[in-house]
Amino acid sequence: VQLQASGGGSVQAGGSLRLSCKTSGINFRIHGMSWYRQAPGNQRDLVGNISSSHSTNYVESVEGRFTISRDNTRNTLYLQMNDLKPEDTAAYYCSTVWRGRQFWGQGTQVTVSS
């Protein structure tokens, strides 16, 4: 199982970024997928997730600003982030569970300046 996240960068507050997570080694269309983030010195926290049926859930701090989507034809997960705030600065990780084990992408850094 491989998860490869990309799309991070540096933006000013109010800006947007779209993260991608390309997967391989799993039957992507049947897997729920998640995005997490980890700021320096903090624990890794859930941002949101998307089910195999495309239903989504988000933590309150990103609700209405972030959108998780998936393209089953490309085996790819997305995180559209709008109206970014300095507190969104973190490394972002995609994740899934397969055969009882949680797998992580390598993380992509998002830095939001005020």
N, CA, C and O of each residue as an XYZ file, in Angstrom:
456
protein
N       0.849     -1.184      0.000
C       0.000      0.000      0.000
C       0.885      1.234      0.000
O       1.776      1.376      0.837
N       0.629      2.120     -0.945
C       1.386      3.368     -1.004
C       0.426      4.541     -1.152
O      -0.507      4.513     -1.953
N       0.685      5.575     -0.352
C      -0.070      6.810     -0.407
C       0.923      7.941     -0.617
O       1.855      8.103      0.170
N       0.734      8.718     -1.664
C       1.684      9.778     -1.991
C       0.952     11.112     -2.057
O       0.213     11.390     -3.002
N       1.173     11.928     -1.034
C       0.524     13.230     -0.950
C       1.367     14.299     -1.633
O       2.597     14.241     -1.632
N       0.684     15.265     -2.210
C       1.367     16.383     -2.858
C       0.456     17.601     -2.863
O      -0.722     17.512     -2.517
N       1.015     18.738     -3.260
C       0.207     19.931     -3.429
C       0.373     20.986     -2.357
O      -0.213     22.064     -2.454
N       1.163     20.695     -1.335
C       1.368     21.689     -0.288
C       2.158     22.881     -0.794
O       2.696     22.863     -1.901
N       2.220     23.922      0.032
C       2.960     25.110     -0.329
C       2.748     26.211      0.675
O       2.204     25.994      1.758
N       3.186     27.404      0.301
C       3.046     28.574      1.160
C       2.070     29.551      0.533
O       2.191     29.909     -0.638
N       1.106     29.975      1.327
C       0.105     30.924      0.844
C      -0.158     31.961      1.924
O       0.177     31.766      3.092
N      -0.755     33.051      1.516
C      -1.191     34.052      2.481
C      -2.578     33.705      3.001
O      -3.334     32.974      2.362
N      -2.890     34.235      4.153
C      -4.214     34.016      4.735
C      -5.287     34.417      3.729
O      -5.184     35.440      3.053
N      -6.318     33.580      3.652
C      -7.386     33.804      2.685
C      -7.186     33.078      1.379
O      -8.097     33.020      0.552
N      -6.004     32.523      1.182
C      -5.699     31.827     -0.055
C      -6.228     30.403     -0.057
O      -6.873     29.955      0.891
N      -5.935     29.702     -1.153
C      -6.426     28.341     -1.350
C      -5.298     27.421     -1.801
O      -4.327     27.853     -2.424
N      -5.450     26.166     -1.475
C      -4.569     25.111     -1.960
C      -5.396     23.861     -2.171
O      -6.418     23.665     -1.513
N      -4.956     23.012     -3.090
C      -5.570     21.701     -3.251
C      -4.504     20.629     -3.098
O      -3.524     20.592     -3.841
N      -4.714     19.770     -2.133
C      -3.812     18.645     -1.910
C      -4.342     17.419     -2.634
O      -5.550     17.239     -2.790
N      -3.416     16.585     -3.071
C      -3.764     15.328     -3.727
C      -3.078     14.182     -2.988
O      -2.031     14.361     -2.365
N      -3.680     13.021     -3.069
C      -3.088     11.815     -2.476
C      -3.314     10.675     -3.455
O      -4.421     10.151     -3.571
N      -2.266     10.301     -4.149
C      -2.328      9.209     -5.111
C      -2.089      7.903     -4.379
O      -1.134      7.783     -3.611
N      -2.952      6.920     -4.613
C      -2.832      5.650     -3.900
C      -2.516      4.514     -4.868
O      -2.807      4.587     -6.062
N      -1.918      3.472     -4.321
C      -1.685      2.241     -5.063
C      -1.637      1.092     -4.068
O      -1.341      1.283     -2.888
N      -1.933     -0.108     -4.564
C      -1.865     -1.283     -3.718
C      -3.142     -1.615     -2.980
O      -3.198     -2.602     -2.246
N      -4.180     -0.793     -3.167
C      -5.481     -1.065     -2.557
C      -6.571     -0.918     -3.610
O      -6.379     -0.272     -4.640
N      -7.714     -1.527     -3.333
C      -8.887     -1.324     -4.173
C      -9.521     -0.012     -3.718
O     -10.431      0.007     -2.889
N      -9.020      1.070     -4.276
C      -9.305      2.412     -3.760
C     -10.803      2.673     -3.597
O     -11.226      3.277     -2.611
N     -11.594      2.224     -4.549
C     -13.007      2.615     -4.566
C     -13.786      2.086     -3.363
O     -14.854      2.616     -3.056
N     -13.294      1.075     -2.684
C     -14.045      0.526     -1.557
C     -13.520      1.013     -0.211
O     -14.036      0.630      0.839
N     -12.484      1.867     -0.245
C     -11.854      2.300      0.994
C     -12.308      3.684      1.423
O     -12.354      4.610      0.613
N     -12.644      3.824      2.700
C     -12.742      5.142      3.275
C     -11.358      5.750      3.379
O     -10.373      5.046      3.604
N     -11.290      7.059      3.214
C     -10.007      7.764      3.236
C     -10.102      8.952      4.174
O     -11.183      9.495      4.403
N      -8.962      9.348      4.712
C      -8.940     10.447      5.673
C      -7.779     11.392      5.400
O      -6.764     11.009      4.819
N      -7.951     12.621      5.828
C      -6.870     13.600      5.892
C      -6.630     13.949      7.363
O      -7.569     14.154      8.133
N      -5.365     14.010      7.726
C      -4.934     14.442      9.046
C      -3.945     15.599      8.871
O      -3.444     15.848      7.775
N      -3.682     16.286      9.959
C      -2.637     17.308      9.943
C      -1.926     17.335     11.281
O      -2.475     16.968     12.320
N      -0.673     17.786     11.213
C       0.158     17.846     12.410
C       1.015     19.094     12.367
O       1.867     19.254     11.493
N       0.774     19.978     13.327
C       1.595     21.172     13.470
C       2.782     20.845     14.373
O       2.690     19.924     15.185
N       3.890     21.572     14.257
C       5.069     21.292     15.081
C       4.728     21.294     16.563
O       4.111     22.234     17.064
N       5.130     20.239     17.261
C       4.891     20.141     18.689
C       3.513     19.645     19.060
O       3.200     19.486     20.240
N       2.685     19.400     18.057
C       1.315     18.947     18.324
C       1.127     17.498     17.876
O       1.952     16.946     17.149
N       0.050     16.911     18.315
C      -0.289     15.571     17.858
C      -0.926     15.656     16.471
O      -1.342     16.723     16.020
N      -0.987     14.516     15.821
C      -1.614     14.439     14.501
C      -3.132     14.349     14.695
O      -3.630     13.450     15.372
N      -3.842     15.279     14.101
C      -5.283     15.382     14.288
C      -6.039     15.144     12.996
O      -5.568     15.482     11.910
N      -7.206     14.562     13.129
C      -8.068     14.340     11.979
C      -8.590     15.667     11.434
O      -9.002     16.543     12.193
N      -8.569     15.800     10.119
C      -9.177     16.950      9.445
C     -10.568     16.566      8.947
O     -11.529     17.314      9.124
N     -10.663     15.408      8.333
C     -11.934     14.928      7.817
C     -11.748     13.627      7.090
O     -10.627     13.148      6.916
N     -12.873     13.048      6.659
C     -12.790     11.795      5.937
C     -13.903     11.686      4.907
O     -14.869     12.449      4.913
N     -13.733     10.715      4.028
C     -14.710     10.461      2.977
C     -14.896      8.960      2.867
O     -13.927      8.200      2.854
N     -16.148      8.541      2.787
C     -16.442      7.116      2.698
C     -16.355      6.644      1.250
O     -16.156      7.437      0.329
N     -16.509      5.351      1.077
C     -16.527      4.789     -0.274
C     -17.726      5.294     -1.066
O     -17.705      5.298     -2.296
N     -18.764      5.717     -0.368
C     -19.958      6.252     -1.031
C     -19.915      7.775     -1.147
O     -20.913      8.412     -1.486
N     -18.743      8.349     -0.861
C     -18.484      9.780     -1.035
C     -19.109     10.662      0.035
O     -19.117     11.883     -0.122
N     -19.629     10.098      1.111
C     -20.096     10.943      2.207
C     -18.889     11.457      2.988
O     -17.897     10.747      3.153
N     -18.984     12.689      3.461
C     -17.837     13.333      4.101
C     -18.179     13.812      5.510
O     -19.338     14.063      5.840
N     -17.146     13.929      6.321
C     -17.237     14.502      7.653
C     -16.001     15.352      7.882
O     -14.914     15.022      7.408
N     -16.170     16.445      8.607
C     -15.070     17.365      8.867
C     -15.051     17.762     10.336
O     -16.077     17.744     11.015
N     -13.867     18.120     10.809
C     -13.809     18.711     12.130
C     -14.351     20.141     12.035
O     -14.341     20.760     10.971
N     -14.809     20.631     13.150
C     -15.510     21.917     13.152
C     -14.631     23.054     12.644
O     -15.125     23.973     11.989
N     -13.355     23.002     12.933
C     -12.469     24.119     12.590
C     -12.284     24.312     11.088
O     -11.859     25.385     10.658
N     -12.594     23.294     10.279
C     -12.428     23.415      8.828
C     -13.749     23.335      8.086
O     -13.793     23.527      6.871
N     -14.812     23.056      8.799
C     -16.137     22.918      8.170
C     -16.482     24.201      7.400
O     -16.370     25.310      7.923
N     -16.904     24.013      6.143
C     -17.255     25.153      5.316
C     -16.096     25.759      4.562
O     -16.310     26.560      3.653
N     -14.864     25.398      4.914
C     -13.680     25.926      4.220
C     -12.950     24.837      3.436
O     -12.382     25.106      2.377
N     -12.965     23.625      3.945
C     -12.256     22.514      3.318
C     -13.266     21.541      2.708
O     -14.364     21.355      3.232
N     -12.876     20.931      1.602
C     -13.715     19.934      0.939
C     -12.870     18.729      0.553
O     -11.856     18.854     -0.134
N     -13.303     17.570      1.004
C     -12.635     16.323      0.635
C     -13.410     15.682     -0.506
O     -14.639     15.619     -0.473
N     -12.695     15.211     -1.507
C     -13.321     14.517     -2.624
C     -12.416     13.382     -3.074
O     -11.277     13.263     -2.622
N     -12.924     12.567     -3.950
C     -12.150     11.434     -4.442
C     -12.494     11.177     -5.898
O     -13.621     11.406     -6.339
N     -11.507     10.700     -6.631
C     -11.696     10.295     -8.021
C     -11.303      8.824     -8.105
O     -10.121      8.486     -8.152
N     -12.301      7.966     -8.124
C     -12.022      6.530     -8.125
C     -11.382      6.068     -9.432
O     -10.742      5.017     -9.466
N     -11.544      6.839    -10.508
C     -10.914      6.456    -11.780
C      -9.411      6.715    -11.745
O      -8.654      6.108    -12.503
N      -8.985      7.611    -10.872
C      -7.563      7.956    -10.741
C      -6.954      7.458     -9.442
O      -5.779      7.706     -9.173
N      -7.752      6.746     -8.623
C      -7.275      6.256     -7.318
C      -6.674      7.387     -6.484
O      -5.654      7.212     -5.818
N      -7.317      8.532     -6.531
C      -6.749      9.726     -5.913
C      -7.757     10.413     -5.005
O      -8.940     10.534     -5.324
N      -7.251     10.851     -3.877
C      -7.996     11.601     -2.869
C      -7.568     13.061     -2.954
O      -6.414     13.365     -3.255
N      -8.515     13.961     -2.685
C      -8.213     15.400     -2.735
C      -8.658     16.092     -1.459
O      -9.560     15.635     -0.756
N      -7.993     17.214     -1.181
C      -8.408     18.111     -0.112
C      -8.315     19.531     -0.654
O      -7.223     20.076     -0.817
N      -9.471     20.121     -0.931
C      -9.534     21.513     -1.355
C      -9.643     22.387     -0.124
O     -10.569     22.235      0.673
N      -8.702     23.300      0.032
C      -8.662     24.165      1.207
C      -8.811     25.607      0.777
O      -7.972     26.137      0.048
N      -9.868     26.235      1.224
C     -10.149     27.627      0.901
C     -10.118     28.473      2.165
O     -10.211     27.956      3.279
N      -9.987     29.765      1.978
C      -9.974     30.700      3.103
C      -8.998     30.222      4.191
O      -9.345     30.142      5.369
N      -7.809     29.917      3.773
C      -6.817     29.384      4.703
C      -6.439     30.402      5.762
O      -6.402     31.606      5.510
N      -6.159     29.889      6.957
C      -5.804     30.714      8.107
C      -4.430     30.279      8.616
O      -4.016     29.144      8.381
N      -3.726     31.165      9.307
C      -2.405     30.782      9.852
C      -2.471     29.519     10.718
O      -1.518     28.741     10.750
N      -3.568     29.317     11.405
C      -3.689     28.125     12.253
C      -3.870     26.837     11.459
O      -3.870     25.752     12.041
N      -4.022     26.937     10.150
C      -4.062     25.751      9.300
C      -2.651     25.263      8.943
O      -2.494     24.202      8.337
N      -1.643     26.026      9.315
C      -0.264     25.636      9.032
C       0.059     24.307      9.697
O      -0.071     24.162     10.913
N       0.481     23.339      8.894
C       0.762     21.997      9.396
C       1.263     21.138      8.239
O       1.187     21.526      7.073
N       1.770     19.976      8.589
C       1.990     18.933      7.594
C       0.698     18.140      7.472
O       0.104     17.749      8.476
N       0.267     17.906      6.241
C      -0.994     17.217      5.987
C      -0.711     15.808      5.476
O       0.139     15.594      4.612
N      -1.447     14.864      6.035
C      -1.249     13.451      5.722
C      -2.550     12.814      5.261
O      -3.605     13.055      5.848
N      -2.480     12.003      4.214
C      -3.613     11.171      3.861
C      -3.430      9.801      4.507
O      -2.314      9.376      4.807
N      -4.544      9.131      4.710
C      -4.476      7.877      5.449
C      -5.641      6.971      5.079
O      -6.710      7.438      4.688
N      -5.416      5.670      5.210
C      -6.479      4.695      5.080
C      -6.154      3.487      5.943
O      -5.018      3.301      6.380
N      -7.152      2.685      6.176
C      -6.972      1.461      6.939
C      -7.194      0.275      6.017
O      -8.178      0.220      5.281
N      -6.280     -0.658      6.066
C      -6.353     -1.857      5.213
C      -5.900     -3.049      6.020
O      -4.796     -3.063      6.565
N      -6.757     -4.048      6.095
C      -6.460     -5.264      6.867
C      -6.069     -4.917      8.301
O      -5.138     -5.494      8.863
N      -6.790     -3.973      8.873
C      -6.602     -3.651     10.279
C      -5.412     -2.773     10.593
O      -5.126     -2.520     11.763
N      -4.724     -2.310      9.593
C      -3.538     -1.489      9.806
C      -3.754     -0.127      9.133
O      -4.290     -0.033      8.029
N      -3.320      0.914      9.834
C      -3.448      2.264      9.278
C      -2.202      2.610      8.476
O      -1.074      2.450      8.943
N      -2.431      3.086      7.262
C      -1.351      3.486      6.367
C      -1.380      5.002      6.192
O      -2.439      5.630      6.184
N      -0.167      5.572      6.050
C      -0.011      7.021      5.948
C       0.775      7.393      4.695
O       1.689      6.684      4.272
N       0.389      8.528      4.117
C       1.233      9.143      3.125
C       2.391      9.841      3.811
O       2.469      9.866      5.040
N       3.285     10.404      3.023
C       4.506     10.979      3.577
C       4.319     12.380      4.116
O       5.234     12.918      4.740
N       3.170     12.987      3.897
C       2.931     14.327      4.404
C       3.342     15.398      3.405
O       4.339     15.265      2.696
N       2.564     16.442      3.368
C       2.888     17.595      2.525
C       2.657     18.850      3.358
O       1.625     18.985      4.014
N       3.614     19.760      3.331
C       3.595     20.918      4.226
C       2.738     22.041      3.660
O       2.846     22.399      2.488
N       1.893     22.581      4.511
C       1.090     23.767      4.187
C       1.462     24.860      5.179
O       1.382     24.662      6.391
N       1.867     26.009      4.661
C       2.241     27.140      5.497
C       1.401     28.343      5.089
O       1.394     28.756      3.930
N       0.693     28.892      6.072
C      -0.181     30.034      5.815
C       0.337     31.228      6.612
O       0.444     31.175      7.837
N       0.649     32.283      5.909
C       1.172     33.480      6.562
C       0.068     34.531      6.693
O      -0.850     34.612      5.876
N       0.192     35.318      7.735
C      -0.837     36.347      7.994
C      -0.499     37.650      7.288
O      -1.248     38.621      7.393
